Amino acid sequence: MNSPFVEQRTGRPDGTAERCRQRAPRRALLGLVIGLLTALGLSAVAPGIAHAENSVVNSSPATGASRDVAPEEVVITFTEELGDVNTIDLSCEAEQIPLSEPEVGDDGLLLTAQILEPVGRGTCAIRWQVTNTDGEANGEGTITFSVTNDPVAEIVDESDDGTETDTPDTTVAPIATPATDTDGDDEIVVTDFSTSGGGQGPVWLGRLLSTLSIAALFGGLVLITTAWPEGVEYLVTVKFLRGVWVVALISTLLFTAAATAASTGRGLGSGFSPTAWIDLLDAGWAGRAVILRLVFVIGSAWVAFRPDRAIDPTTQIAGLGIPALAVAMTGVTRTLGDLAAIGVLVGIVHALAMAVWLGGVILLARVVLSGPGEEDLVHAVRGFGRVSIVAIIVTVVSGVIQLIRLDGGALFDSGHGRVLLLKSIVVAVMIFLAITARQFVAQRLARAHEMSVPLADRLRRAFGAEAGIGVVILALSSWMLALSPPNIDTTPRIPYKVTTSPTFEGSDLDVRLSFTDDVAGLVGIEVDVRGPAEGISNLSLVLTAPPNDRNIGTITQAIPLTGTGRAVRLEAQGLPLDIPGAWEVRVDAIVGGAQVSSIPQTLNINNADGTQVTTVVTFPEANIVTVPESTVAPADG
């Protein structure tokens, strides 16, 4: 004898339920196609609306690089597509170097300019300003590098007979430093994925579709486990879960490729190579979470193709645990700033609660209520009402915690805060629809024993609207990840060993200098300008080496600040303070149109082994003069 839910699957005698069930897969497929087309349309708009400032992924010469000879061109790769109006300026030791007109590469991310005159030895600064595809200003910055040798000129000697002979080129051995940069073979610089590539269309689209499909899979399995175990016997349920998994796999592959491209600055095509995904391991925990997401999505096929494993007590933990881990990885996004560990934990809880809520709603709208049915459908709707209330509360509370951590009270002062306000309004509308639907369910299904056609149709529209708003919320969440929250300081946390505040006579310029080390070698620096808020130009740090036999004189480091703020040069690409001894430190700037310089200070650099430099004072050998003993005549009597 067939069980009740097997009998329900075969349909009523009049065939009504069976016809509705046969139409359900087509409806689900049509809804999925419409959703993909909508997401594709939004992907062309959202990144343009975000107006996140563009940033450099990598460059040649790389920032902080030390080169034997000057490069012949400047090549900069950006995170976002460039507009038509862009500028690059190059100056070395305060001397302007002419460049060709910058050209944008075919991918829209590469900016190239040829160096038209020879560049001599010293510290150089590349200043760039770019626009977005709408022609609006979209960021500026500075790339610094140093050249250790002057350009080698051809030495011509006129012989006695008037003919000219070439003399072999002579070069000076460069100072060896770990931070080197060679043309055509630049090392890929991998940036933390929590701060890179958020505004790229492929990243936005891949993240949206991947998160949506993973949430639909996990939320659907939770609903089946808690309120609708009969669902695994319906063919339409199995087809839906398998289809959602296929979308999750494809979209997560797209997201992984886009994340790889955003973190390394390479093209999207190269990101589809599995060997390139290894770079995400160096892109912070947000990058590692992308790889883990893909791994857990692949593992979720084990339960997506056999959803009965989610209700079998012997396999239930793995059946729900693997998709849950995939959902958890979608919550690992903001991994920088204060209380980062708490933020990641709250983000994971937020993602899980959101998936239970949104995924359950999608399964209800697309499968459970695709037609009339017996009492098991009624139990599924009522059971989801109980589960979703808890999920809604957890989603809202965790979202508020994230709001406080990321934005605080600066909701109107940043793009991230303004989008968050818009998202909060949409969430409020979704909560209103959810409460209204659940009140209706409590009234109409309290004593119902079957799901009639009119009731199923009415509930399907209500839950479908709720699911549609949920997709909009996910799109806004992906958009927010392209923007920087005001409370998240992405400046690297670096332990500094030496800190000093230069003194400026007759100026209100307030600067604090920090150095990562006090031994000879590469030394990272931080320049913290505390005032004035604006009106500063040509800010530079000048370090003069102690007397040495290596022909090392003055190092000038341009500081890309025009007001209050911090500029950091990491120790791995630090300044080559290779000469032990007393370095003279000075800060130069133009403040309010007037040139100012700090009173020179001393930075003592120890030997490479950490010992202090000792100065041995040698006195000349003393000449001993022997004076004959004097004879004193006796006084007269």
C-alpha positions in Angstrom: 0.0 0.0 0.0 1.4 3.4 -1.0 2.2 5.9 1.7 0.1 9.1 1.9 2.8 11.3 0.3 3.4 8.9 -2.5 -0.3 8.9 -3.2 -0.2 12.7 -3.3 2.7 12.7 -5.7 0.6 10.6 -8.2 -2.2 13.2 -8.0 -5.9 13.3 -7.6 -8.3 11.2 -9.6 -9.3 14.1 -11.8 -5.7 14.8 -12.7 -5.7 18.5 -11.6 -2.8 18.2 -9.2 -0.8 16.2 -11.7 -1.2 18.8 -14.4 -0.1 21.5 -12.0 3.0 19.5 -11.0 3.9 19.0 -14.6 3.8 22.7 -15.2 5.9 23.5 -12.2 9.3 22.6 -13.6 8.6 24.8 -16.7 7.5 27.7 -14.3 10.6 27.2 -12.2 12.9 27.2 -15.3 11.1 30.3 -16.7 11.5 32.1 -13.4 15.2 31.2 -13.3 15.7 32.6 -16.8 13.9 35.8 -15.9 16.0 36.1 -12.8 19.2 35.7 -14.8 18.2 38.2 -17.4 17.2 40.7 -14.7 20.6 40.2 -12.9 22.4 40.7 -16.2 20.6 43.9 -16.7 21.3 45.1 -13.2 25.0 44.2 -13.6 25.3 46.8 -16.3 23.9 49.4 -14.0 25.0 48.7 -10.4 28.8 49.0 -10.9 28.3 52.3 -12.7 26.1 53.6 -9.9 28.5 52.6 -7.1 31.0 55.4 -8.0 33.7 53.6 -5.9 37.0 55.3 -6.5 39.3 53.4 -8.8 42.5 51.8 -7.4 45.7 50.3 -8.7 46.0 46.5 -8.8 49.6 46.5 -10.0 52.0 48.6 -12.1 55.3 48.7 -13.9 57.3 50.1 -12.3 55.8 48.7 -9.1 55.3 51.0 -6.2 58.4 50.9 -4.0 60.5 49.2 -6.7 64.2 49.9 -7.0 65.5 49.6 -10.6 69.0 49.5 -12.1 67.9 51.8 -14.9 64.8 53.8 -15.6 61.8 52.1 -17.4 60.8 53.1 -20.9 57.1 53.2 -20.2 54.6 53.4 -17.3 52.0 50.7 -17.2 49.2 50.7 -14.6 46.4 48.2 -14.1 43.2 49.4 -12.4 40.4 47.6 -10.7 37.6 49.3 -12.6 37.1 50.2 -16.2 38.6 53.5 -17.3 37.0 56.4 -19.1 38.5 58.4 -22.0 40.1 61.3 -20.0 43.1 60.1 -17.9 46.4 61.7 -16.9 49.8 60.4 -15.8 52.6 62.7 -14.6 56.1 61.6 -13.9 58.7 63.6 -11.8 62.1 62.5 -10.6 63.9 64.5 -8.0 61.4 67.3 -8.4 62.1 67.5 -12.2 59.2 66.9 -14.5 59.7 64.1 -17.1 57.6 64.4 -20.3 55.3 61.4 -21.2 53.2 60.5 -24.2 49.5 60.7 -24.1 48.1 57.9 -21.9 46.4 55.1 -23.8 43.7 52.7 -22.4 44.1 49.0 -23.2 41.5 46.9 -24.9 40.2 45.5 -21.6 39.6 49.0 -20.3 41.7 48.4 -17.2 45.2 49.1 -18.5 46.7 52.6 -18.8 50.0 53.0 -20.6 52.3 56.1 -21.3 55.7 56.2 -22.9 58.6 58.0 -21.2 60.0 60.4 -23.7 63.3 61.6 -22.0 66.0 59.8 -20.1 65.5 59.5 -16.4 68.4 59.9 -14.0 69.2 58.4 -10.7 67.0 59.2 -7.8 63.4 58.8 -6.4 60.6 59.2 -8.9 56.8 59.7 -8.4 54.1 58.8 -10.9 50.9 60.7 -10.2 47.7 59.5 -11.9 44.2 60.7 -12.2 41.5 58.7 -14.0 37.8 58.9 -14.9 35.1 56.3 -15.1 33.1 55.3 -18.1 30.6 58.1 -17.5 33.4 60.7 -17.7 33.4 61.5 -14.0 36.5 61.7 -11.9 37.1 58.3 -10.4 40.3 58.4 -8.3 43.9 59.6 -8.1 47.1 58.4 -6.5 50.8 58.2 -6.6 53.3 55.4 -7.4 56.9 55.9 -6.2 60.0 54.1 -7.3 63.7 54.7 -7.4 66.4 54.4 -10.0 69.9 53.5 -8.8 71.9 54.4 -12.0 72.1 57.3 -14.4 71.3 56.5 -18.0 74.3 55.1 -19.8 75.4 57.5 -22.5 77.6 56.6 -25.5 81.1 58.0 -24.9 82.7 59.3 -28.1 86.4 59.7 -28.3 88.0 61.7 -31.1 91.2 60.0 -32.1 94.3 61.9 -33.3 93.4 61.2 -37.0 89.9 62.8 -36.6 87.9 59.6 -36.6 85.5 58.7 -33.9 85.7 55.5 -31.9 83.2 54.1 -29.5 84.4 53.6 -26.0 82.9 50.6 -24.1 80.0 51.5 -21.9 80.8 51.9 -18.2 78.3 51.4 -15.4 78.3 51.7 -11.7 77.4 48.7 -9.7 73.9 49.2 -8.3 73.0 49.0 -4.7 71.4 45.6 -4.2 67.9 45.8 -2.7 65.3 43.1 -2.5 62.7 45.3 -4.1 63.5 45.1 -7.8 61.4 45.5 -10.8 62.2 44.4 -14.4 60.4 45.1 -17.6 58.1 42.4 -18.9 58.4 40.2 -15.8 56.6 42.1 -13.0 55.6 40.0 -10.1 51.8 39.8 -9.7 50.7 41.8 -6.7 47.8 40.1 -5.0 45.5 42.5 -3.0 43.1 41.6 -0.3 39.8 40.6 -1.9 37.8 42.4 0.7 39.0 45.7 -0.7 39.6 44.9 -4.4 37.4 44.4 -7.4 34.1 45.2 -5.6 32.9 47.4 -8.4 33.6 45.1 -11.4 30.6 43.8 -13.2 31.7 40.1 -13.3 32.4 40.2 -9.5 29.0 41.8 -8.8 27.1 39.4 -11.0 29.0 36.3 -9.9 28.6 37.1 -6.2 24.9 37.8 -6.6 24.0 34.7 -8.6 26.3 32.5 -6.5 24.9 33.7 -3.2 21.3 33.5 -4.4 21.5 30.0 -5.7 23.5 28.7 -2.6 20.9 30.3 -0.3 18.0 28.7 -2.3 19.7 25.3 -2.0 20.4 25.5 1.7 17.1 27.2 2.6 15.1 24.7 0.6 16.8 21.7 2.3 16.1 23.3 5.7 12.5 23.7 4.9 12.3 20.1 3.7 14.0 18.9 6.9 12.0 20.9 9.4 8.5 21.1 7.8 8.1 19.1 4.6 9.9 15.7 4.6 7.4 14.5 2.0 9.0 16.9 -0.5 11.8 14.6 -1.4 9.2 12.3 -2.9 8.1 14.9 -5.4 9.9 14.8 -8.7 9.5 18.6 -9.1 11.4 19.1 -5.8 14.3 17.0 -6.9 14.5 18.7 -10.3 14.4 22.1 -8.7 17.2 21.4 -6.2 19.4 19.9 -9.0 18.8 22.9 -11.2 19.6 25.3 -8.4 22.9 23.4 -7.7 23.9 23.6 -11.4 23.3 27.4 -11.3 25.3 27.6 -8.1 28.2 25.8 -9.6 28.3 27.9 -12.8 27.8 31.2 -11.0 30.4 30.3 -8.3 32.9 29.4 -11.0 32.2 32.9 -12.6 32.6 34.5 -9.2 35.9 32.7 -8.5 37.3 33.7 -11.8 36.2 37.3 -11.3 37.6 37.4 -7.8 41.0 36.1 -9.1 41.1 38.8 -11.8 40.1 41.5 -9.3 42.8 40.5 -6.8 45.6 40.0 -9.3 44.8 42.6 -12.0 44.8 40.0 -14.7 42.0 39.5 -17.3 38.8 37.7 -16.5 39.7 34.9 -18.9 42.8 34.0 -17.0 40.8 33.7 -13.8 39.0 30.6 -15.1 42.3 28.6 -14.9 42.3 26.6 -11.7 46.1 27.3 -11.3 45.3 31.0 -11.0 42.9 30.4 -8.1 46.0 29.7 -5.9 46.6 33.5 -5.9 43.4 33.9 -3.9 45.2 32.2 -1.0 47.3 35.4 -0.7 44.2 37.6 -1.0 43.3 37.5 2.7 40.5 35.5 4.3 38.0 37.0 1.9 39.9 35.5 -1.0 40.3 32.1 0.7 36.6 32.1 1.4 36.0 32.3 -2.3 37.9 29.0 -2.9 36.2 27.3 0.0 32.8 28.4 -1.3 33.6 26.7 -4.6 34.7 23.5 -2.8 31.6 23.3 -0.7 29.3 24.0 -3.6 30.9 21.1 -5.5 30.4 19.0 -2.4 26.8 20.0 -2.1 26.0 17.9 -5.2 26.0 14.9 -2.9 22.8 16.1 -1.3 21.4 18.2 -4.2 21.0 15.0 -6.3 19.8 12.9 -3.4 17.8 15.4 -1.2 16.5 12.4 0.9 20.0 12.4 2.5 18.9 15.7 4.3 16.2 13.9 6.2 17.9 10.6 6.8 19.3 10.6 10.4 22.4 8.8 9.3 23.4 11.4 6.7 21.5 14.5 7.9 24.5 16.3 9.4 26.5 16.1 6.3 23.5 16.7 4.1 22.8 20.0 5.7 26.3 20.8 6.9 28.0 21.0 3.5 25.5 23.5 2.0 25.6 25.4 5.3 29.4 25.8 5.0 28.9 27.1 1.5 26.5 29.7 2.8 28.9 30.5 5.7 31.6 31.4 3.2 29.3 34.0 1.6 29.4 35.8 4.9 33.2 36.1 5.0 33.6 39.5 3.3 34.7 42.3 5.5 37.8 40.9 7.1 39.6 44.2 7.9 39.1 46.9 10.5 38.4 46.9 14.2 36.6 43.8 15.7 37.2 41.9 12.4 36.8 38.5 14.0 33.4 39.5 15.5 32.4 41.0 12.2 33.2 37.8 10.3 31.3 35.7 12.9 28.2 38.0 12.7 28.5 38.0 8.9 28.3 34.2 8.8 25.3 34.1 11.2 23.6 36.8 9.0 24.3 34.8 5.9 22.9 31.5 7.4 19.7 33.2 8.7 19.2 35.0 5.4 19.5 31.7 3.5 17.0 30.0 5.7 14.5 32.8 5.2 15.0 33.5 1.4 15.7 29.9 0.4 12.6 28.7 2.1 10.5 31.4 0.5 11.8 30.5 -2.9 11.0 26.8 -2.5 7.5 27.7 -1.3 6.8 30.0 -4.2 8.4 27.8 -6.9 7.6 24.2 -5.7 5.4 23.8 -2.7 2.7 26.1 -3.9 3.0 25.3 -7.6 -0.4 23.6 -7.5 -3.0 22.3 -5.1 -2.3 19.4 -2.8 -3.0 17.5 0.4 -2.3 18.1 4.0 1.5 17.9 3.6 1.5 21.2 1.7 -0.4 22.8 4.5 2.1 21.5 7.0 5.0 22.8 4.9 3.6 26.4 4.8 2.8 26.5 8.5 6.1 25.0 9.4 8.0 27.5 7.3 6.1 30.3 9.2 7.5 29.1 12.5 11.1 28.6 11.1 11.2 31.9 9.2 10.2 34.0 12.2 13.4 33.0 14.0 15.4 33.5 10.8 13.9 37.0 10.3 14.8 38.0 13.8 18.4 36.7 13.6 18.8 38.4 10.1 17.6 41.8 11.4 19.7 41.7 14.6 22.9 40.6 12.9 22.3 43.2 10.2 22.0 45.9 12.8 25.3 44.8 14.5 27.0 45.0 11.1 25.6 48.4 10.5 27.0 49.7 13.8 30.4 48.1 13.2 30.7 49.3 9.6 29.0 52.6 9.4 28.1 53.8 12.9 26.3 57.1 12.6 27.8 58.1 9.3 25.0 56.7 7.2 24.6 59.9 5.1 28.3 60.7 4.9 29.4 57.8 2.6 28.2 55.9 -0.4 28.2 52.7 1.6 25.9 54.2 4.3 23.5 55.6 1.7 23.1 52.2 0.0 22.7 50.6 3.4 19.8 53.0 4.1 18.2 52.0 0.8 18.7 48.3 1.6 17.2 48.9 5.1 14.1 50.4 3.5 13.7 47.4 1.1 14.3 45.0 4.0 11.5 46.7 6.0 9.1 46.2 3.0 10.1 42.5 2.9 9.5 42.1 6.6 6.0 43.8 6.2 5.1 41.3 3.4 6.5 38.4 5.5 4.4 39.3 8.5 1.3 39.9 6.4 1.7 36.5 4.7 2.2 34.7 8.0 -0.8 36.3 9.5 -2.8 35.2 6.6 -1.4 31.7 6.9 -2.3 31.6 10.6 -5.9 32.6 9.9 -6.6 30.5 6.8 -4.6 27.4 7.4 -5.2 26.9 11.1 -7.8 24.2 10.4 -7.2 23.5 6.8 -6.5 19.9 5.7 -5.7 20.5 2.0 -4.3 23.2 -0.2 -6.9 24.4 -2.6 -6.2 26.0 -6.0 -7.3 29.5 -5.0 -5.4 29.4 -1.8 -2.2 28.0 -3.4 -2.4 30.7 -6.0 -2.8 33.5 -3.5 0.0 32.3 -1.3 2.3 31.7 -4.2 1.9 35.4 -5.3 2.5 36.6 -1.7 5.6 34.4 -1.2 6.8 35.1 -4.7 6.8 38.9 -4.1 8.7 38.3 -0.8 11.3 36.2 -2.7 11.6 38.9 -5.4 12.3 41.6 -2.9 14.9 39.2 -1.3 16.7 39.1 -4.7 16.8 42.9 -4.8 18.3 42.9 -1.3 21.0 40.5 -2.3 21.8 42.8 -5.3 22.1 45.8 -3.0 24.3 43.8 -0.7 26.6 42.9 -3.6 26.7 46.6 -4.5 27.6 47.6 -0.9 30.7 45.4 -1.1 32.0 47.7 -3.9 32.0 50.6 -1.4 34.2 51.3 1.6 32.5 51.5 4.9 33.5 54.7 6.9 34.4 52.7 10.0 36.7 50.2 8.2 40.3 51.5 8.0 42.0 49.4 5.3 45.5 50.9 6.2 47.8 48.0 7.0 48.4 47.5 10.7 52.2 47.8 11.0 54.3 47.7 14.2 56.6 50.7 14.1 59.8 50.9 16.0 60.7 54.6 15.7 58.2 57.4 15.8 59.0 61.1 15.7 57.2 64.4 15.1 59.2 67.0 13.1 59.0 70.7 14.2 58.0 73.4 11.7 58.8 76.9 12.7 56.2 79.4 11.6 53.8 76.8 10.2 50.8 74.9 11.4 51.9 71.8 9.5 51.6 68.8 11.9 53.3 65.6 10.8 54.2 62.3 12.6 56.8 60.0 11.0 57.0 56.3 11.9 59.7 53.8 10.8 59.4 50.0 10.9 63.0 49.4 11.9 66.3 51.1 13.0 68.7 48.7 11.3 70.4 49.0 8.0 68.2 47.7 5.1 64.7 48.3 3.8 62.7 50.4 6.2 59.0 50.9 5.9 57.6 54.4 6.7 54.2 55.9 7.6 53.6 59.6 7.2 50.6 60.8 9.3 49.5 64.3 8.5 47.3 65.7 11.3 46.9 69.2 10.0 46.0 71.3 8.2 43.0 69.6 6.6 43.8 70.9 3.2 46.1 73.3 1.3 49.2 71.1 1.3 51.2 70.3 -1.8 54.6 68.9 -2.8 54.9 67.0 0.5 58.0 65.0 0.6 60.3 63.2 3.1 64.0 63.8 2.7 66.6 61.5 4.2 70.3 62.3 3.9 72.7 59.5 4.5 75.8 59.8 6.8 79.2 60.1 5.1 79.9 56.8 3.2 82.0 55.4 0.5 79.1 54.0 -1.5 78.1 57.3 -3.1 74.7 57.3 -1.3 73.5 60.8 -0.7 69.9 61.9 -0.3 66.7 59.9 -0.7 63.5 62.0 -1.5 60.2 60.2 -1.0 57.1 62.0 -2.4 54.1 61.8 -0.1 50.7 61.7 -2.0 48.8 63.7 0.6 47.2 67.2 0.2 45.7 67.3 3.7 45.1 65.2 6.8 45.6 61.5 6.3 48.1 58.7 6.3 50.5 57.4 3.6 52.2 54.1 4.1 55.1 52.4 2.4 55.4 48.8 3.5 58.7 47.4 4.7 58.8 44.8 1.9 59.1 47.8 -0.5 60.7 50.2 1.9 63.4 52.8 1.5 66.9 51.5 1.2 68.5 52.9 4.4 71.6 50.7 3.9 74.2 52.9 5.5 74.4 52.6 9.3 74.8 55.8 11.2 73.0 59.1 11.8 70.6 59.9 9.0 69.2 63.4 8.7 65.4 63.5 8.4 63.5 66.5 7.0 60.0 67.1 5.7 59.4 69.6 3.0 56.1 70.9 1.8 54.2 73.9 0.4 51.5 75.0 2.8 49.2 77.8 1.8 51.5 78.8 -1.0 54.6 79.0 1.2 57.6 76.7 1.2 58.2 75.1 4.7 60.8 72.7 6.0 61.0 71.0 9.3 64.0 71.3 11.6 66.4 68.5 10.6 66.2 65.5 13.0 68.5 62.5 13.4 67.4 58.9 12.7 70.0 56.5 14.1 70.3 53.4 11.9 72.2 50.5 13.5 74.3 47.9 11.8 72.5 45.0 10.1 73.1 42.8 13.2 71.4 45.3 15.4 74.5 46.7 17.1 75.0 50.4 17.4 77.4 52.3 15.2 80.4 53.2 17.3 82.7 56.1 16.4 86.3 55.6 17.3 88.1 58.8 17.9 91.9 58.5 17.3 94.1 61.1 18.8 97.5 61.8 17.1 100.5 60.3 18.9 101.7 62.8 21.5 105.2 64.3 21.0 107.1 64.2 24.3 109.4 67.1 24.7 112.1 66.8 27.4 112.9 70.1 29.0 116.4 70.3 30.6 116.4 70.8 34.3 116.7 74.5 35.0 119.3 75.9 37.4 118.1 78.6 39.8 120.8 80.9 40.9 120.9 81.5 44.7 119.7 84.8 45.9 122.3 87.3 47.0 123.2 87.1 50.5 
